[in-house]
């Protein structure tokens, strides 16, 4: 497929909204997932440390 202008390229033959929208959603998810994973990891470490303290405390 050949485009004669930048506008034709972004329009993608009338499917540009779907094409660029899906790229946008994928980019947002790929940027969000590592941040969410880091947050879950930090919470898991805090929970593990508090569980160790609880386990080691005398009865």
Secondary structure, DSSP 8 states (H G I E B T S, - for coil): ---SSHHHHHHGGGTHHHHHHHHHHHHHHHHHHHHHHHHHHHHHHHHHHHHHHHHHS--
